[in-house]
Amino acid sequence: MLDLIPHDSLPEELLQFRDSIRRFVERELIPLEHALGPNGMLPPETAATLRERAQKAGFWLMDVPEEFGGQGLPLLALAVFWEEVGRSTVASWVRDHGLFGPMVGPILLGLNEEQRARYLQPVLDGTKRSCFAQTEPDAGSDPSMMRMRAVRTDSGYRLTGVKRYITRAAVADFVVVMAITDPDKGTRGGVSCFLVDMDAPGVQLATSEKTLMGDAPCEISFEDVEVPLANLVGEEGRGFALAQGYINYGRVRQGAHVLGAAGRCLDLTAEYAHQRSTFGDTLSNRQGVQWMIADAFTELYCTRLLVYDAARKNDAGVDAKMETFMIKTFGVEAGFRITDTCMQLHGGMGLTQDTPIERFWRDLRSYRITEGPTEVLRTTLARQILKHYS
């Protein structure tokens, strides 16, 4: 593995941390890639054993504050962690193995004390699981088209509407859901966030749709669901801001996973280019192949700079929204190009499951759509740039 970390990009303790994760991934995760089923999941007993080993090694609840029993790592350290575990298809974030602890996210960590006791702590204890619901049939990339309503009642709110493509909905005990509380304000103060139990009257799982990544997100129907006032997250009208924080965090995580996945594919391809001979010479001696590898490595390097910069700014309290847009518009697209190039250079072998490339290819293709399609974010980024120059 050619490892060019930008000068002074990471302090020595993070480099040591990265090396320890890499050893764990190479020793514990990569050897299990052959055990993944068609849906990309490990057998339950294998996953349980791996969770025990991860916990014993200290790689547990990395993003959870110390006060809740976690590591409390800043986003830059998390990006390093996600990049390394992203080098194995076993730890793809498309599928929730919970190998390094339950998925929590910034919204649950921001709950009030009473909500933490009812929802956050059970998630940390492993007795409850959550999912996040914002996307709707007519409001995917454009949240201003959100139709799900939350109408104020004497005791709380009544929710009515449908959410679509909700990951982990089939196994969740409760859902963090976004709904319109003021149609006139829309996303500018009219969206609120709620905690809704999946077994509440009126909540129903509808169809699930299997994706090319192997997971099966669901549609959730809410029909006159009574939600107590105590289940409002934060202030009324602040839901969209909470959602954006959750999604920006997710974009950094996606970018870091892209680094791991595309980096692993490039490692395998460079080694293969030295070994594979065609028409009397190795692929590594052909200028066309050399240029493809050089371009792929350059894009990977630039993506790493983007991800580290966005994470570092977030840790410093600087608004890094535009940087997370660029992680998607440049980094995620570059990661897929790199993986696609690696598949092409492997020829027929790249299409088989004898290498992890085809699974990485499927996962990284999904990143161009999830957490905001790159076309939409490119448009939003352009508007921000042009607004600055106006």
C-alpha positions as a printed NumPy array, in Angstrom:
array([[  0.   ,   0.   ,   0.   ],
       [  1.442,   3.368,  -1.078],
       [  0.605,   5.614,   1.838],
       [  1.079,   9.322,   1.182],
       [ -0.431,  11.197,   4.102],
       [ -0.289,  14.982,   3.486],
       [  2.523,  16.622,   5.458],
       [  1.365,  17.534,   8.961],
       [ -2.138,  16.402,   8.026],
       [ -2.37 ,  14.049,  10.996],
       [ -0.67 ,  14.285,  14.391],
       [  1.493,  11.392,  15.515],
       [ -1.129,   9.978,  17.886],
       [ -3.662,   9.754,  15.049],
       [ -1.143,   8.036,  12.809],
       [ -0.574,   5.443,  15.538],
       [ -4.333,   5.122,  16.008],
       [ -4.734,   4.584,  12.259],
       [ -2.074,   1.877,  12.234],
       [ -3.764,  -0.008,  15.076],
       [ -7.112,   0.051,  13.249],
       [ -5.438,  -1.094,  10.039],
       [ -3.959,  -4.096,  11.809],
       [ -7.375,  -4.987,  13.207],
       [ -8.988,  -4.682,   9.776],
       [ -6.341,  -6.839,   8.099],
       [ -6.417,  -9.447,  10.852],
       [-10.131,  -9.597,  11.689],
       [-12.257,  -8.11 ,   8.891],
       [-10.676,  -8.839,   5.52 ],
       [-10.405, -12.615,   6.167],
       [-14.197, -12.69 ,   6.728],
       [-15.152, -11.177,   3.374],
       [-15.765, -14.625,   1.923],
       [-18.388, -15.238,   4.648],
       [-20.666, -12.39 ,   3.531],
       [-24.046, -13.563,   2.276],
       [-25.819, -12.28 ,  -0.858],
       [-27.187,  -9.384,   1.199],
       [-23.691,  -8.462,   2.322],
       [-24.352,  -9.529,   5.908],
       [-22.28 , -11.793,   8.113],
       [-23.866, -14.811,   9.8  ],
       [-25.227, -13.651,  13.193],
       [-22.814, -15.761,  15.23 ],
       [-19.822, -14.501,  13.233],
       [-20.933, -10.894,  13.651],
       [-21.38 , -11.399,  17.405],
       [-17.858, -12.793,  17.746],
       [-16.446,  -9.911,  15.739],
       [-18.249,  -7.367,  17.922],
       [-16.689,  -8.961,  21.007],
       [-13.23 ,  -8.715,  19.449],
       [-13.781,  -5.096,  18.428],
       [-14.893,  -4.214,  21.95 ],
       [-11.924,  -6.014,  23.471],
       [ -9.58 ,  -4.149,  21.128],
       [-11.068,  -0.816,  22.236],
       [-12.847,  -0.019,  18.98 ],
       [-16.282,   0.478,  20.491],
       [-18.73 ,   3.429,  20.51 ],
       [-16.136,   5.612,  18.823],
       [-18.5  ,   8.547,  18.212],
       [-20.246,   8.43 ,  21.608],
       [-19.112,  10.902,  24.325],
       [-17.209,   9.532,  27.283],
       [-20.032,  10.485,  29.648],
       [-22.133,   7.797,  27.939],
       [-19.392,   5.18 ,  27.971],
       [-17.957,   5.853,  24.53 ],
       [-14.647,   7.055,  23.119],
       [-15.869,  10.554,  22.293],
       [-13.597,  10.932,  19.269],
       [-13.617,  14.184,  17.284],
       [-14.7  ,  13.999,  13.647],
       [-11.142,  13.957,  12.252],
       [-10.269,  10.874,  14.31 ],
       [-13.584,   9.311,  13.271],
       [-12.75 ,   9.992,   9.621],
       [ -9.464,   8.138,  10.065],
       [-11.322,   5.275,  11.728],
       [-14.011,   5.119,   9.01 ],
       [-11.399,   5.192,   6.261],
       [ -9.565,   2.211,   7.677],
       [-12.627,   0.059,   8.362],
       [-13.906,   1.059,   4.916],
       [-11.046,  -0.968,   3.427],
       [-13.096,  -4.106,   4.072],
       [-16.482,  -4.922,   2.551],
       [-17.4  ,  -6.456,   5.917],
       [-17.715,  -3.004,   7.5  ],
       [-19.576,  -1.203,   4.73 ],
       [-21.853,   1.395,   6.236],
       [-24.548,   0.479,   3.707],
       [-25.357,  -2.504,   5.908],
       [-25.666,  -2.192,   9.684],
       [-23.591,  -4.912,  11.324],
       [-23.055,  -2.845,  14.469],
       [-19.526,  -4.257,  14.547],
       [-18.171,  -1.252,  16.446],
       [-21.222,  -0.518,  18.557],
       [-24.781,   0.6  ,  17.817],
       [-25.307,   3.435,  15.37 ],
       [-26.164,   6.56 ,  17.352],
       [-25.584,   9.76 ,  15.39 ],
       [-25.66 ,  13.4  ,  16.444],
       [-29.44 ,  13.735,  16.846],
       [-29.718,  11.07 ,  19.55 ],
       [-26.686,  12.487,  21.329],
       [-28.465,  15.852,  21.464],
       [-31.601,  14.568,  23.219],
       [-32.647,  16.02 ,  26.563],
       [-32.058,  14.079,  29.758],
       [-35.471,  12.413,  29.876],
       [-35.318,  11.428,  26.192],
       [-31.819,  10.046,  26.65 ],
       [-33.054,   7.716,  29.356],
       [-35.878,   6.396,  27.15 ],
       [-34.14 ,   6.274,  23.786],
       [-30.382,   6.925,  23.775],
       [-29.406,   4.692,  26.69 ],
       [-31.308,   1.632,  25.398],
       [-29.56 ,   2.091,  22.037],
       [-26.179,   2.194,  23.782],
       [-27.137,  -0.863,  25.831],
       [-28.121,  -2.726,  22.676],
       [-31.739,  -3.21 ,  23.719],
       [-33.182,  -0.797,  21.133],
       [-32.395,   0.17 ,  17.553],
       [-33.314,   3.315,  15.675],
       [-33.719,   4.558,  12.12 ],
       [-33.854,   8.012,  10.559],
       [-36.754,   9.082,   8.329],
       [-36.736,  12.18 ,   6.176],
       [-37.128,  11.004,   2.562],
       [-40.648,  10.822,   1.129],
       [-42.067,   9.536,  -2.184],
       [-42.286,  13.105,  -3.522],
       [-39.596,  14.685,  -1.366],
       [-36.283,  12.932,  -1.724],
       [-33.667,  15.412,  -2.888],
       [-35.988,  18.364,  -2.267],
       [-37.055,  18.483,   1.408],
       [-39.114,  21.616,   0.703],
       [-41.626,  19.238,  -0.907],
       [-42.083,  17.32 ,   2.332],
       [-45.746,  16.461,   2.9  ],
       [-45.756,  14.633,   6.23 ],
       [-47.687,  16.771,   8.727],
       [-47.438,  17.041,  12.475],
       [-50.519,  18.834,  13.786],
       [-50.491,  20.216,  17.339],
       [-52.965,  18.613,  19.759],
       [-53.734,  19.105,  23.448],
       [-51.214,  16.421,  24.457],
       [-48.639,  16.643,  21.688],
       [-48.798,  16.117,  17.93 ],
       [-50.655,  13.974,  15.407],
       [-48.446,  12.698,  12.571],
       [-49.748,  11.723,   9.145],
       [-47.739,  10.844,   6.052],
       [-45.355,   8.397,   4.406],
       [-41.568,   8.042,   4.547],
       [-39.672,   6.051,   1.932],
       [-36.293,   4.287,   1.535],
       [-35.734,   4.16 ,   5.297],
       [-32.678,   2.084,   6.121],
       [-32.971,  -0.295,   9.103],
       [-36.698,   0.419,   9.475],
       [-37.482,  -3.32 ,   9.512],
       [-35.392,  -3.88 ,  12.659],
       [-35.871,  -0.505,  14.404],
       [-37.7  ,  -0.038,  17.696],
       [-38.207,   3.678,  17.098],
       [-37.767,   6.197,  14.308],
       [-36.344,   9.715,  14.312],
       [-38.77 ,  11.386,  11.925],
       [-38.983,  14.799,  10.277],
       [-42.425,  16.358,   9.724],
       [-43.955,  19.706,   8.754],
       [-45.348,  21.676,  11.691],
       [-45.73 ,  24.98 ,   9.824],
       [-46.439,  24.646,   6.072],
       [-45.995,  28.387,   5.522],
       [-42.409,  28.332,   6.797],
       [-41.447,  25.008,   5.202],
       [-37.746,  24.189,   5.636],
       [-37.114,  27.683,   7.045],
       [-38.5  ,  26.995,  10.501],
       [-41.474,  24.81 ,   9.655],
       [-39.949,  21.324,  10.032],
       [-39.756,  19.566,  13.404],
       [-38.132,  16.367,  14.648],
       [-39.907,  13.634,  16.617],
       [-39.15 ,  10.324,  18.308],
       [-41.815,   7.788,  17.324],
       [-42.057,   4.224,  18.6  ],
       [-42.461,   1.734,  15.77 ],
       [-45.169,  -0.117,  17.699],
       [-47.261,   3.045,  18.205],
       [-50.83 ,   2.817,  16.84 ],
       [-50.924,   4.026,  13.251],
       [-47.301,   3.243,  12.409],
       [-47.009,   0.56 ,   9.769],
       [-44.164,  -0.839,   7.695],
       [-45.172,  -0.914,   4.057],
       [-43.13 ,  -2.241,   1.158],
       [-39.42 ,  -2.949,   1.286],
       [-37.291,  -2.64 ,  -1.819],
       [-34.115,  -4.637,  -2.237],
       [-31.234,  -2.578,  -3.584],
       [-28.143,  -3.499,  -5.616],
       [-26.11 ,  -3.133,  -2.39 ],
       [-28.057,  -6.003,  -0.825],
       [-29.983,  -4.058,   1.81 ],
       [-33.77 ,  -3.543,   1.768],
       [-34.947,  -0.102,   2.97 ],
       [-38.631,   0.216,   3.819],
       [-41.548,   2.548,   3.438],
       [-43.171,   3.628,   6.711],
       [-46.771,   4.804,   6.874],
       [-47.954,   7.126,   9.654],
       [-51.73 ,   7.409,   9.98 ],
       [-52.959,   9.754,  12.733],
       [-50.082,   8.722,  15.004],
       [-50.329,  10.39 ,  18.415],
       [-46.926,  11.566,  19.61 ],
       [-46.564,  13.071,  23.115],
       [-45.028,  16.512,  23.488],
       [-42.132,  14.898,  25.371],
       [-41.073,  13.24 ,  22.105],
       [-40.406,  16.505,  20.281],
       [-36.644,  16.754,  19.733],
       [-35.343,  20.234,  20.479],
       [-37.565,  23.177,  19.623],
       [-40.48 ,  23.155,  17.214],
       [-39.321,  24.27 ,  13.787],
       [-35.679,  23.275,  14.348],
       [-35.966,  19.876,  12.736],
       [-34.428,  20.766,   9.387],
       [-31.321,  22.164,  11.082],
       [-30.996,  18.915,  13.053],
       [-31.414,  16.886,   9.868],
       [-28.752,  18.897,   8.051],
       [-26.314,  18.314,  10.894],
       [-27.028,  14.593,  10.717],
       [-26.588,  14.532,   6.933],
       [-23.379,  16.62 ,   6.923],
       [-21.918,  14.185,   9.458],
       [-23.007,  11.356,   7.167],
       [-21.301,  12.95 ,   4.169],
       [-17.957,  13.042,   5.971],
       [-18.489,   9.418,   6.912],
       [-19.311,   8.526,   3.309],
       [-16.21 ,  10.338,   2.081],
       [-14.021,   8.484,   4.566],
       [-15.505,   5.141,   3.532],
       [-14.835,   6.072,  -0.094],
       [-11.17 ,   6.578,   0.799],
       [-10.948,   3.141,   2.369],
       [-12.844,   1.295,  -0.355],
       [-11.242,   3.021,  -3.35 ],
       [ -7.827,   2.832,  -1.702],
       [ -8.127,  -0.924,  -1.217],
       [ -9.262,  -1.373,  -4.828],
       [ -6.312,   0.659,  -6.05 ],
       [ -3.912,  -1.423,  -3.934],
       [ -5.255,  -4.629,  -5.456],
       [ -5.124,  -3.2  ,  -8.966],
       [ -1.545,  -1.938,  -8.744],
       [ -0.428,  -5.38 ,  -7.545],
       [ -2.435,  -7.069, -10.3  ],
       [ -0.9  ,  -4.772, -12.946],
       [  2.548,  -6.051, -11.996],
       [  1.422,  -9.675, -12.259],
       [ -0.892,  -9.72 , -15.267],
       [  0.811, -10.168, -18.66 ],
       [ -0.9  ,  -9.638, -22.014],
       [  0.643,  -9.611, -25.475],
       [  4.089, -10.255, -24.034],
       [  4.251,  -7.591, -21.343],
       [  2.751,  -6.75 , -17.951],
       [ -0.082,  -4.247, -17.585],
       [  2.182,  -2.104, -15.423],
       [  4.4  ,  -1.395, -18.435],
       [  1.59 ,  -0.09 , -20.611],
       [  1.266,   3.674, -20.736],
       [ -2.532,   3.615, -20.925],
       [ -2.708,   1.604, -17.703],
       [ -0.079,   3.774, -16.032],
       [ -2.052,   6.913, -16.715],
       [ -5.269,   5.352, -15.417],
       [ -3.528,   4.42 , -12.166],
       [ -1.867,   7.832, -11.86 ],
       [ -5.206,   9.637, -12.304],
       [ -6.909,   7.325,  -9.818],
       [ -4.225,   7.891,  -7.201],
       [ -4.39 ,  11.668,  -7.68 ],
       [ -8.157,  11.703,  -7.196],
       [ -7.827,   9.562,  -4.088],
       [ -5.228,  11.943,  -2.65 ],
       [ -7.404,  15.003,  -3.329],
       [-10.427,  13.322,  -1.737],
       [ -8.422,  12.62 ,   1.399],
       [ -7.508,  16.299,   1.649],
       [-11.196,  17.24 ,   1.324],
       [-12.379,  14.773,   3.966],
       [ -9.681,  15.674,   6.495],
       [-10.233,  19.402,   5.953],
       [-14.008,  19.166,   6.446],
       [-13.59 ,  17.044,   9.573],
       [-10.971,  19.367,  11.035],
       [-13.14 ,  22.439,  10.444],
       [-16.135,  20.739,  12.03 ],
       [-14.053,  19.943,  15.112],
       [-13.028,  23.604,  15.307],
       [-16.646,  24.736,  15.205],
       [-16.332,  26.144,  11.689],
       [-19.232,  25.726,   9.278],
       [-18.041,  23.069,   6.811],
       [-21.259,  22.641,   4.854],
       [-19.683,  23.65 ,   1.542],
       [-16.776,  21.308,   2.188],
       [-19.183,  18.406,   2.706],
       [-20.854,  19.341,  -0.597],
       [-17.453,  18.986,  -2.294],
       [-16.837,  15.652,  -0.599],
       [-19.933,  14.474,  -2.452],
       [-19.547,  16.293,  -5.77 ],
       [-15.851,  15.488,  -6.15 ],
       [-14.821,  12.815,  -3.662],
       [-17.74 ,  10.396,  -3.927],
       [-17.789,  10.585,  -7.718],
       [-14.006,  10.17 ,  -7.801],
       [-14.244,   7.131,  -5.531],
       [-16.679,   5.453,  -7.876],
       [-14.507,   6.293, -10.9  ],
       [-11.489,   4.779,  -9.165],
       [-13.37 ,   1.604,  -8.306],
       [-14.764,   1.369, -11.824],
       [-11.258,   1.804, -13.261],
       [ -9.967,  -0.952, -10.986],
       [-12.763,  -3.25 , -12.131],
       [-11.921,  -2.485, -15.767],
       [ -8.224,  -3.209, -15.297],
       [ -9.026,  -6.541, -13.667],
       [-10.974,  -7.568, -16.765],
       [-13.302, -10.505, -16.298],
       [-11.922, -11.156, -12.822],
       [-13.192,  -7.748, -11.735],
       [-16.757,  -8.909, -12.359],
       [-16.412, -11.948, -10.128],
       [-16.777, -12.239,  -6.371],
       [-13.24 , -13.601,  -6.106],
       [-12.129, -10.044,  -5.369],
       [-13.973,  -7.449,  -3.248],
       [-14.02 ,  -4.961,  -6.126],
       [-17.512,  -5.752,  -7.403],
       [-19.044,  -5.27 ,  -3.947],
       [-17.14 ,  -2.027,  -3.408],
       [-18.351,  -0.935,  -6.861],
       [-21.988,  -1.51 ,  -5.867],
       [-21.631,   0.248,  -2.534],
       [-19.839,   3.297,  -3.91 ],
       [-22.37 ,   3.637,  -6.711],
       [-25.051,   4.128,  -4.064],
       [-23.106,   6.982,  -2.438],
       [-23.766,   9.194,  -5.466],
       [-27.463,   9.131,  -4.513],
       [-27.676,   8.692,  -0.733],
       [-27.022,  11.611,   1.655],
       [-27.934,  13.933,  -1.221],
       [-27.504,  13.249,  -4.967],
       [-24.332,  14.792,  -6.366],
       [-26.253,  16.739,  -9.024],
       [-28.38 ,  18.499,  -6.399],
       [-25.397,  19.274,  -4.189],
       [-23.42 ,  20.568,  -7.164],
       [-26.252,  23.003,  -7.909],
       [-26.462,  24.094,  -4.267],
       [-22.689,  24.531,  -4.111],
       [-22.726,  26.661,  -7.269],
       [-25.426,  28.895,  -5.802],
       [-23.364,  29.428,  -2.66 ],
       [-20.281,  30.298,  -4.723],
       [-22.146,  32.694,  -7.014],
       [-23.859,  34.317,  -4.023],
       [-20.444,  35.04 ,  -2.549],
       [-19.219,  36.701,  -5.752],
       [-22.414,  38.681,  -6.238]])
